[in-house]
Every structure is written in C-alpha cells, then in structure tokens.
Amino acid sequence: MHEHFDAQRAFGHIAELSSLRRLAGTPGETEAQDYVRRAFRDMGVEAHDEEFSYSDAALKLALPATCLLIGAISVMGSLAFLWRTALVIIPGAALLVALFFGFKWSGTFERFGLRGKMKSLNLVGEIEGRQASGRVLLSAHYDSKSQLMPVLVRASFFILGYALAIIFGLALVGLGIAFAAGVATLGNRAFFVVSLLPPLMMLGLLFNFTGNRSPGALDDASGVATILEVAHVLAASPLDNFDVTVAAFGCEEVGLCGSISYLLAHQEELRQRPFFMLNYDMPFTSAAKLVLNTAFELPPVRTSRRLNAVLSETAREMGFEVGAIYMPVGAGADHMPWVKHGFEATSLVSAATSIHSSRDTPDKVNREGLRRAGEASLAALRRLDQEATSLSKKPPSPEPSSGPEGASGGD
C-alpha cells in the first residue's frame, strides 16, 4: 500500500498550534490540549487524557541552585588559589563532584518534578496493531516557553561555563597537590581573574527568566505535527506486530514532567513485551536534515542503537541526509528519562537560534524537512514491523543432539 505523509496537513497543525502561547499553566496550554484532542478525533484515533501533578520548582529552584552552588565553589577556589594554600584542593574536588552530579538525570529529580499542586495532562492516542506482540511510542511535547536570554547565549554560557569549570576544578586539585608538596606553582592575579569566568557564566544563567512569548513553531509544534500526521497514516493502515501509542506530552519545558509521569505510570506494563520509544523535538533542521540524538550527559549515555540504526539506514536509503548529535549538558528532551530507565528510546532533534523566543514562528519551518521526518518515520516503523515478522517466522533452533552427556532416556 502506498503511504502518504501529508506535509501540508502537518504544516496546518503547526500553524494552528503556533497561534497559541502554550506555557504550562496558561490558557494557551488548555487550548493546545483541545486542539490535539480534536486532531485525534478527526482522524478516528481512540484517545484519552492522562492527568498528572507537577512542580516547576526544578526549573525555578533546583537548576538555579545548582548553578549558584557551582558558581560559589568556583569563587572559593579562586580565592584559595590567590592565597596559595594547599587547601585549594578542597574546592577543586568539591567543584568536580558538583559538576558530575549537578546535571545528571536521577530518580530524585524525577520525584522532585512530580511533587506539586499544579496540574497538566498528556494526550494519548492508541492505534492497535493487527497481531501486535509489542508497542511503539511516538511522542512530542505541546507546551512552549520563551526565555530572556537568546538560546545561543544560554547554550554558550552553559557549555563553555561547564567545560571551563571542569578544567578549573582539575587545575585546583593539581595545584593543591603541588602546594602540599612544597612545589612553587604559577599563581598570579591574571590567572585569578581568568578563573572567575566559569562562576560568572554559571551565575549569569540565573537571570534567564521564563515567559510566554514564544509561538513554539519549531519547539515543538513541528514534533506534534509529525506524530499527528504519522498517526493519521497508521490509523488507516496499522502495523502488524506493534500497537502504536501517540503521546503529546505536557510540561516538557518545565522539566520533562509529562514524559516522566507517563513513564513511571506505565513502565511495568511496557516491560512485558518488545517496546520502542521515538521522540520528536524539532525533528529536522533549517536545511531539512534529520538529526538523531545518539548520546547525552557526561560521561555519555547512549540512546537506542537499534532505533538509531533503523532510522539512519531507512532515511539514507530514501536519499535523506541524516546526522547525529551528542548533548552533554544544558539541554533535555522527553526520551532521556526513558533511556535512563533502560528502554529502547531515541529522538529526532535539532537546534535553532530562534527557539524560546517570539521569533519561533511557522515561517522558520522547512516544509521539506517536515516531509522527510514523517516519511522516514513511517518507513522506519514499517521496517521494524517487517523485522518482527521475519523473527516470528524464523524456524525454532534444533534440539541438541542426544549423546552420552545429553541422553535423557528412562531408567
């Protein structure tokens, strides 16, 4: 059967969602939920809401507190260095520990984000497979936000500040050992001034206030539009071996709260049979390139090798350019907690300087990229389905031959 991902209809979803300002807790969020419900209903997909509680404390308190702590430790290290004392090793070690644990995903962070009195919901559509023995989850987030600091500046502060802080921490530990051994070290006021750069960058992030000015066309109406149109095709022509869940997650911009809520509510049942999770967060670049997030955090945590391989091979066979991106720090996406919980999960992602601002408008959307993301996704899902069919038809392994050690005759 010929399948057609209608990029024009998908772009219509982007235009409609972009007319709303969808920060969590605002009327625009509610209007976006109503729109996604109507889209599911119009395509004949059975859908339901899954409400969850959340707190924005992770965004408003935990992240600023982490940046403040790292900045404070860095300043202490700078002063200890200026005083030429062996105690400089203490802030150096403390800084490395804070950097290692401060931005790592953890169960504590998950529980922290879901403990609150505010309410939101995930919108979940279900498409049953013909003879399903597994499940595929397609997801994107429908909320949006703006920030005071341009995203390029924010990313530079985060990545450069983090990298310099690591170098500074290692330098402090080394200098502390040298001071303790009585070795004359460099130590001068110029180095002291340079050492203040990491804390200044980290502390600068405290002033990146959140607002509701972004239309969120790329981030992430483009992802929602992709999964809705993929669902439209699959509703008419389901997979054989996989049920498909299509989830529009809420509160991604608050700390991946919708994704985490769904994960914690359903993880036990999802472990009972083959499962794949494919997330869409700006799934194409301004040049129509598809990009897979292959790893995140420090040290790198790898996303699903199988999904990445299937998507990459399928897209390249279709003549589409495919790239990979490693996201060490400073950015999050809804697939990440799933990977940390051991699921086969990955994400089509990209970057754009206009996101989190009033400039994230539909005219920034590359329609060819939108088409490629949808068509490659459908082709990759069919490929997974065919692989599952081939495995189910594979003849069973022959019984081990009986012999002196394998004989099982009666007495």
C-alpha positions as CSV (number, residue, x, y, z in Angstrom):
1,M,0.0,0.0,0.0
2,H,1.3,3.4,-0.9
3,E,1.7,5.6,2.1
4,H,1.5,9.4,2.0
5,F,2.7,11.7,4.8
6,D,0.8,14.9,4.0
7,A,3.3,17.6,4.8
8,Q,0.7,20.3,4.0
9,R,-1.7,19.0,6.6
10,A,1.1,18.6,9.1
11,F,2.1,22.2,8.5
12,G,-1.5,23.1,9.2
13,H,-1.1,21.6,12.7
14,I,2.0,23.8,13.2
15,A,0.2,26.9,12.1
16,E,-2.7,26.3,14.4
17,L,-0.6,25.4,17.5
18,S,1.7,28.4,16.8
19,S,-1.2,30.7,17.1
20,L,-1.3,29.8,20.8
21,R,1.2,30.7,23.5
22,R,1.5,27.4,25.3
23,L,3.4,27.9,28.6
24,A,2.3,25.3,31.2
25,G,-0.4,26.7,33.4
26,T,-1.7,29.3,30.9
27,P,-4.9,29.4,28.9
28,G,-2.9,28.7,25.7
29,E,-1.8,25.3,27.2
30,T,-5.5,24.3,27.6
31,E,-6.3,25.5,24.0
32,A,-3.5,23.4,22.7
33,Q,-4.8,20.3,24.6
34,D,-8.3,20.9,23.0
35,Y,-6.7,21.1,19.5
36,V,-4.8,17.9,19.9
37,R,-7.9,16.1,21.1
38,R,-9.8,17.3,18.1
39,A,-7.0,16.1,15.8
40,F,-7.1,12.6,17.3
41,R,-10.9,12.6,16.9
42,D,-10.9,13.8,13.3
43,M,-8.5,11.0,12.3
44,G,-10.6,8.4,14.1
45,V,-7.9,7.6,16.7
46,E,-9.1,6.5,20.1
47,A,-7.5,8.9,22.6
48,H,-7.6,9.7,26.3
49,D,-6.2,12.2,28.8
50,E,-3.7,11.3,31.5
51,E,-3.6,14.0,34.1
52,F,-0.5,14.5,36.3
53,S,0.6,16.8,39.1
54,Y,3.8,18.7,38.7
55,S,6.0,21.3,40.3
56,D,8.0,24.0,38.4
57,A,10.5,24.0,41.4
58,A,13.0,22.1,39.3
59,L,13.0,24.9,36.8
60,K,12.7,27.8,39.2
61,L,14.7,26.5,42.2
62,A,16.8,23.3,41.6
63,L,18.6,24.4,38.4
64,P,19.4,28.0,39.7
65,A,20.5,26.5,43.0
66,T,22.9,24.1,41.2
67,C,24.3,27.0,39.1
68,L,24.6,29.1,42.3
69,L,26.4,26.3,44.1
70,I,28.9,25.7,41.3
71,G,29.5,29.4,41.0
72,A,30.1,29.8,44.7
73,I,32.5,26.8,44.9
74,S,34.4,28.3,41.9
75,V,34.8,31.6,43.6
76,M,36.0,29.9,46.8
77,G,38.6,28.0,44.6
78,S,39.7,31.3,43.0
79,L,40.3,32.9,46.4
80,A,42.1,29.8,47.8
81,F,44.3,29.9,44.7
82,L,45.1,33.5,45.2
83,W,46.1,32.8,48.8
84,R,48.5,30.0,47.6
85,T,47.3,27.4,50.1
86,A,47.2,23.6,49.8
87,L,43.5,23.8,50.9
88,V,42.8,24.8,47.3
89,I,42.3,21.0,46.7
90,I,39.1,21.1,48.7
91,P,37.1,23.5,46.5
92,G,38.7,21.8,43.4
93,A,37.4,18.4,44.4
94,A,34.0,19.8,45.5
95,L,33.6,21.6,42.2
96,L,34.3,18.3,40.2
97,V,31.7,16.5,42.4
98,A,29.1,19.2,41.9
99,L,29.7,19.2,38.2
100,F,29.4,15.5,37.9
101,F,26.2,15.1,39.9
102,G,24.6,18.5,39.5
103,F,23.3,18.0,35.9
104,K,22.9,14.2,35.8
105,W,19.4,12.7,35.5
106,S,18.3,10.9,38.7
107,G,15.3,9.4,40.3
108,T,15.4,12.2,42.9
109,F,15.0,14.7,40.1
110,E,12.0,12.7,38.7
111,R,10.2,12.6,42.1
112,F,11.0,16.3,42.7
113,G,9.4,17.4,39.4
114,L,6.2,15.5,40.0
115,R,5.6,16.6,43.6
116,G,3.4,19.7,43.2
117,K,-0.1,21.0,43.3
118,M,-0.2,22.2,39.7
119,K,-2.0,20.0,37.1
120,S,-1.4,19.3,33.5
121,L,-2.0,16.3,31.2
122,N,-0.7,14.1,28.5
123,L,-2.9,13.4,25.4
124,V,-2.5,9.8,24.4
125,G,-3.9,8.2,21.2
126,E,-3.9,4.4,20.6
127,I,-3.7,2.6,17.3
128,E,-4.0,-1.2,17.6
129,G,-1.7,-3.4,15.5
130,R,-3.3,-6.3,13.6
131,Q,-1.5,-9.1,15.5
132,A,0.6,-7.0,17.9
133,S,3.1,-8.5,20.2
134,G,4.9,-5.2,21.0
135,R,4.4,-1.5,21.3
136,V,5.9,1.7,19.8
137,L,5.5,5.0,21.5
138,L,5.7,8.2,19.3
139,S,6.0,11.4,21.4
140,A,6.4,15.1,21.2
141,H,5.6,18.0,23.6
142,Y,2.9,20.5,23.0
143,D,3.9,23.2,25.6
144,S,6.2,26.1,24.8
145,K,8.1,28.9,26.6
146,S,10.2,31.9,25.9
147,Q,13.3,33.0,27.8
148,L,15.0,36.3,28.4
149,M,18.4,35.1,27.2
150,P,18.9,34.2,23.5
151,V,19.3,30.5,23.2
152,L,22.7,30.8,21.6
153,V,24.0,32.9,24.5
154,R,22.4,30.5,27.0
155,A,24.0,27.4,25.3
156,S,27.3,29.2,25.2
157,F,27.2,30.1,28.9
158,F,26.1,26.6,29.8
159,I,28.6,24.6,27.7
160,L,31.6,26.9,28.0
161,G,31.0,27.6,31.7
162,Y,30.7,23.8,32.4
163,A,33.8,23.0,30.4
164,L,35.9,25.7,31.9
165,A,34.6,24.7,35.4
166,I,35.8,21.2,34.8
167,I,39.3,22.4,33.7
168,F,39.4,24.8,36.7
169,G,38.4,22.0,39.1
170,L,41.1,19.7,37.8
171,A,43.7,22.6,37.9
172,L,42.8,23.3,41.6
173,V,43.3,19.7,42.6
174,G,46.6,19.6,40.8
175,L,47.7,22.9,42.3
176,G,46.6,21.7,45.8
177,I,48.8,18.7,45.4
178,A,51.7,20.8,44.3
179,F,51.3,23.3,47.2
180,A,51.2,20.4,49.6
181,A,54.4,19.1,48.1
182,G,56.1,22.5,48.5
183,V,56.4,23.0,44.8
184,A,56.3,26.6,43.6
185,T,53.4,27.0,41.3
186,L,52.3,29.6,38.8
187,G,49.7,31.5,40.9
188,N,49.2,35.1,39.8
189,R,46.5,37.7,39.7
190,A,45.9,37.3,36.0
191,F,45.1,33.6,36.4
192,F,42.8,34.6,39.3
193,V,40.8,36.9,37.0
194,V,40.5,34.2,34.3
195,S,39.4,31.7,37.0
196,L,36.3,33.9,37.6
197,L,34.9,33.2,34.1
198,P,33.2,29.8,35.0
199,P,31.3,31.2,38.0
200,L,30.3,34.3,36.1
201,M,28.8,32.2,33.3
202,M,27.0,29.9,35.7
203,L,25.6,32.8,37.7
204,G,24.6,34.6,34.5
205,L,22.2,31.7,33.8
206,L,20.2,32.7,37.0
207,F,18.9,35.7,35.0
208,N,17.4,33.7,32.1
209,F,13.8,34.3,33.1
210,T,11.0,32.3,31.6
211,G,8.0,33.8,29.8
212,N,5.2,33.0,27.4
213,R,6.1,35.0,24.2
214,S,7.1,32.0,22.0
215,P,4.8,30.7,19.3
216,G,6.8,27.4,19.6
217,A,6.5,26.5,15.9
218,L,9.8,24.6,15.8
219,D,9.8,23.8,19.5
220,D,7.8,21.8,19.4
221,A,4.7,22.2,17.2
222,S,6.8,20.6,14.5
223,G,7.2,17.5,16.6
224,V,3.5,17.3,17.4
225,A,2.5,17.8,13.8
226,T,4.8,15.0,12.8
227,I,3.4,12.4,15.2
228,L,-0.2,13.5,14.4
229,E,0.3,13.0,10.7
230,V,2.1,9.7,11.2
231,A,-0.8,8.6,13.3
232,H,-3.2,9.7,10.6
233,V,-1.5,7.3,8.1
234,L,-1.2,4.4,10.6
235,A,-4.8,4.7,11.7
236,A,-5.7,3.8,8.1
237,S,-3.0,1.2,7.7
238,P,-1.9,-0.2,11.1
239,L,1.3,-2.1,11.8
240,D,1.1,-5.9,12.1
241,N,3.3,-6.6,15.1
242,F,3.1,-3.4,17.1
243,D,0.4,-1.3,18.8
244,V,1.3,2.4,18.4
245,T,0.8,4.9,21.2
246,V,0.9,8.5,20.1
247,A,1.6,10.8,23.1
248,A,1.5,14.6,23.2
249,F,3.3,15.3,26.4
250,G,2.8,18.3,28.6
251,C,5.3,20.3,30.7
252,E,8.4,19.3,28.8
253,E,9.7,22.8,29.2
254,V,9.2,22.6,33.0
255,G,11.4,19.6,33.4
256,L,10.1,16.7,31.2
257,C,7.3,16.3,33.6
258,G,4.7,14.8,31.3
259,S,7.1,12.2,29.9
260,I,8.3,11.3,33.3
261,S,4.7,10.9,34.6
262,Y,3.8,8.6,31.7
263,L,7.0,6.6,32.1
264,L,6.5,6.0,35.9
265,A,2.8,5.2,35.4
266,H,3.3,2.6,32.6
267,Q,6.8,1.3,32.8
268,E,6.0,-2.1,34.4
269,E,3.4,-3.0,31.7
270,L,5.7,-1.7,28.9
271,R,8.4,-4.1,30.0
272,Q,6.2,-7.1,29.4
273,R,6.8,-7.1,25.6
274,P,9.0,-5.5,23.0
275,F,8.9,-1.7,23.2
276,F,10.4,1.2,21.3
277,M,10.1,4.9,22.1
278,L,10.7,7.5,19.4
279,N,10.6,11.2,20.4
280,Y,10.3,14.2,18.1
281,D,11.7,17.6,19.4
282,M,12.3,19.8,16.4
283,P,12.8,16.7,14.2
284,F,14.6,18.5,11.3
285,T,17.0,21.3,10.7
286,S,16.6,24.5,8.7
287,A,18.3,22.7,5.8
288,A,15.9,19.7,6.0
289,K,18.5,17.4,7.6
290,L,17.3,14.8,10.0
291,V,19.4,14.5,13.2
292,L,19.3,11.7,15.8
293,N,20.4,12.2,19.4
294,T,22.8,9.3,19.9
295,A,24.1,10.2,23.4
296,F,23.7,12.7,26.2
297,E,25.2,13.5,29.6
298,L,28.8,13.2,30.8
299,P,30.0,10.5,30.6
300,P,27.9,9.7,27.5
301,V,24.7,7.8,27.9
302,R,23.9,6.1,24.6
303,T,20.4,6.1,23.2
304,S,18.9,3.1,21.4
305,R,21.5,1.7,18.9
306,R,18.8,-0.3,17.2
307,L,16.4,2.5,16.6
308,N,19.2,4.9,15.6
309,A,20.4,2.3,13.1
310,V,16.9,1.6,11.6
311,L,16.1,5.3,11.3
312,S,19.5,6.2,9.8
313,E,19.6,3.3,7.3
314,T,16.0,3.9,6.3
315,A,16.4,7.6,5.8
316,R,19.6,7.2,3.8
317,E,18.0,4.7,1.5
318,M,15.4,7.3,0.8
319,G,18.0,9.8,-0.1
320,F,17.7,11.9,3.0
321,E,20.6,13.4,4.9
322,V,21.0,12.1,8.4
323,G,23.2,13.3,11.2
324,A,23.9,12.6,14.9
325,I,24.2,14.9,17.8
326,Y,25.7,14.4,21.3
327,M,24.1,16.6,24.0
328,P,26.5,16.6,27.0
329,V,24.8,19.3,29.1
330,G,22.4,22.2,29.0
331,A,19.5,20.6,27.1
332,G,16.9,18.0,27.8
333,A,14.3,16.1,25.8
334,D,11.5,13.7,26.6
335,H,13.3,10.5,25.6
336,M,16.1,10.9,28.1
337,P,14.4,9.5,31.2
338,W,13.3,6.5,29.2
339,V,16.9,5.8,28.2
340,K,18.0,6.1,31.8
341,H,15.3,3.6,32.8
342,G,16.7,1.1,30.3
343,F,14.2,1.4,27.4
344,E,14.9,1.4,23.7
345,A,14.4,5.1,23.1
346,T,15.9,7.9,20.9
347,S,14.9,11.2,19.5
348,L,14.9,13.2,16.3
349,V,16.2,16.6,17.4
350,S,17.7,19.7,16.0
351,A,18.8,23.2,17.1
352,A,17.7,26.7,16.0
353,T,18.6,30.1,17.3
354,S,15.0,31.3,17.1
355,I,13.6,28.9,19.7
356,H,12.4,30.1,23.1
357,S,11.7,33.5,21.6
358,S,9.0,35.4,19.8
359,R,10.9,34.5,16.6
360,D,10.0,30.8,16.7
361,T,7.3,31.2,14.0
362,P,5.9,29.0,11.2
363,D,8.0,30.7,8.6
364,K,11.1,29.1,10.2
365,V,9.7,25.6,9.4
366,N,11.4,23.8,6.5
367,R,8.5,22.0,4.8
368,E,10.8,19.6,3.0
369,G,12.3,18.7,6.4
370,L,8.8,18.1,7.8
371,R,8.0,15.8,4.9
372,R,11.3,13.9,5.3
373,A,10.8,13.4,9.1
374,G,7.3,12.0,8.5
375,E,8.1,9.8,5.6
376,A,11.3,8.4,7.2
377,S,9.4,7.7,10.4
378,L,6.7,5.7,8.6
379,A,9.3,3.8,6.6
380,A,11.3,3.0,9.7
381,L,8.2,1.8,11.5
382,R,7.4,-0.5,8.6
383,R,10.9,-1.8,8.7
384,L,10.7,-2.6,12.4
385,D,7.4,-4.3,11.7
386,Q,8.9,-6.4,8.9
387,E,11.8,-7.4,11.1
388,A,9.4,-8.5,13.8
389,T,7.5,-10.6,11.2
390,S,10.7,-12.2,10.0
391,L,11.7,-13.1,13.5
392,S,8.3,-14.7,14.2
393,K,8.6,-16.9,11.1
394,K,12.2,-18.0,11.8
395,P,12.2,-21.7,12.4
396,P,13.0,-22.8,16.0
397,S,16.5,-23.8,16.9
398,P,17.1,-27.6,16.5
399,E,17.1,-29.6,19.7
400,P,20.6,-30.5,20.9
401,S,21.6,-34.0,19.7
402,S,21.4,-36.7,22.4
403,G,24.6,-38.3,23.3
404,P,26.5,-39.7,26.3
405,E,26.1,-36.4,28.2
406,G,22.7,-35.4,26.7
407,A,20.8,-38.6,26.7
408,S,17.6,-38.5,28.6
409,G,16.2,-42.0,28.3
410,G,14.3,-43.6,31.1
411,D,15.7,-45.9,33.6
